[in-house]
């Protein structure tokens, strides 16, 4: 779980209509940021084969995710013995239990799902 930092509720009244209006918008943005989801899970490492393989992964969030990212990727060496490129991933589907991710390249990857 990622630690949650909450923005403080601080208001001042300036007796200046534009500044008070701007502060009102800032307070609304703060409230939205403070209500953002705070849970995430780490899924993997998962090994993909080349050619667009899709793998369905359980994320254990008990809700539909709002974002995902590859946080670590390794690739086997190519025919020249070098490591070229990186993982090319796309989300195929997600729901409250699983996320399906496809990789164009063969690689091993770890994902953060939030």
C-alpha positions in Angstrom: 0.0 0.0 0.0 1.3 3.5 -0.9 1.4 5.9 2.0 -1.2 8.7 1.7 -0.3 12.3 2.0 -3.2 14.6 2.6 -3.2 18.2 1.6 -4.0 20.5 4.6 -7.2 22.5 4.8 -6.1 26.1 5.0 -8.2 29.1 4.1 -7.8 32.8 4.3 -10.2 35.5 3.5 -8.7 38.3 1.4 -11.6 40.7 0.8 -10.6 40.4 -2.8 -13.2 38.7 -5.0 -10.7 37.3 -7.6 -8.4 35.9 -4.9 -11.3 34.4 -2.9 -12.6 32.8 -6.0 -9.3 31.3 -6.8 -9.0 30.0 -3.3 -12.4 28.4 -3.6 -11.2 26.5 -6.7 -8.0 25.5 -5.0 -10.0 24.1 -2.0 -12.2 22.0 -4.4 -9.0 20.6 -6.0 -7.6 19.8 -2.6 -10.7 17.9 -1.6 -10.6 15.8 -4.8 -6.9 15.1 -4.3 -7.5 14.0 -0.7 -10.2 11.6 -1.9 -8.0 9.9 -4.5 -7.6 6.1 -4.1 -4.6 5.2 -1.9 -4.3 1.5 -2.3 -2.2 -0.3 -4.8 -0.7 -3.7 -5.3 2.4 -5.1 -6.9 1.8 -7.8 -9.4 4.6 -10.0 -10.7 7.1 -10.7 -11.9 5.3 -12.1 -14.9 7.1 -13.6 -17.9 5.7 -12.8 -21.4 6.6 -14.5 -24.7 7.0 -12.4 -27.8 4.2 -11.7 -30.3 1.6 -9.9 -28.2 0.9 -12.5 -25.5 -1.9 -11.4 -23.1 -1.8 -12.5 -19.4 -4.7 -12.1 -17.0 -3.5 -11.1 -13.5 -5.3 -10.9 -10.2 -4.7 -7.5 -8.6 -6.6 -8.0 -5.3 -7.8 -4.4 -5.1 -11.5 -5.5 -4.7 -12.4 -2.5 -7.0 -11.7 -1.5 -10.6 -8.2 0.0 -10.9 -7.8 3.6 -11.9 -4.2 3.2 -13.2 -1.4 0.7 -13.8 2.3 1.0 -14.7 5.2 -1.3 -15.3 7.7 -0.7 -12.5 10.4 -3.2 -13.5 11.2 -4.9 -16.8 13.9 -7.2 -18.0 14.4 -8.7 -21.4 16.4 -11.7 -22.5 19.4 -10.9 -24.8 18.8 -10.9 -28.6 20.8 -13.0 -31.1 23.8 -10.6 -30.8 23.9 -11.1 -27.0 22.8 -7.5 -26.3 19.6 -6.2 -24.6 17.7 -4.0 -27.0 14.4 -2.2 -26.5 12.1 -2.5 -23.6 8.7 -4.0 -22.7 5.8 -2.6 -24.8 2.7 -3.2 -22.8 -1.0 -2.4 -23.2 -4.0 -3.0 -21.0 -6.5 -5.3 -22.7 -9.1 -5.4 -20.0 -9.6 -4.8 -16.3 -12.4 -5.3 -13.7 -12.7 -5.4 -9.9 -10.7 -8.7 -9.7 -8.3 -8.9 -12.6 -6.2 -6.9 -15.2 -5.2 -8.3 -18.5 -2.0 -6.9 -20.0 -0.4 -7.7 -23.3 3.3 -7.4 -24.1 4.7 -7.2 -27.7 8.1 -8.3 -26.6 9.3 -11.3 -24.6 10.2 -10.0 -21.2 9.7 -10.4 -17.5 7.8 -7.5 -15.9 6.4 -6.3 -12.5 3.4 -4.0 -12.4 1.9 -1.6 -9.9 -1.9 -1.5 -10.1 -3.8 1.2 -8.2 
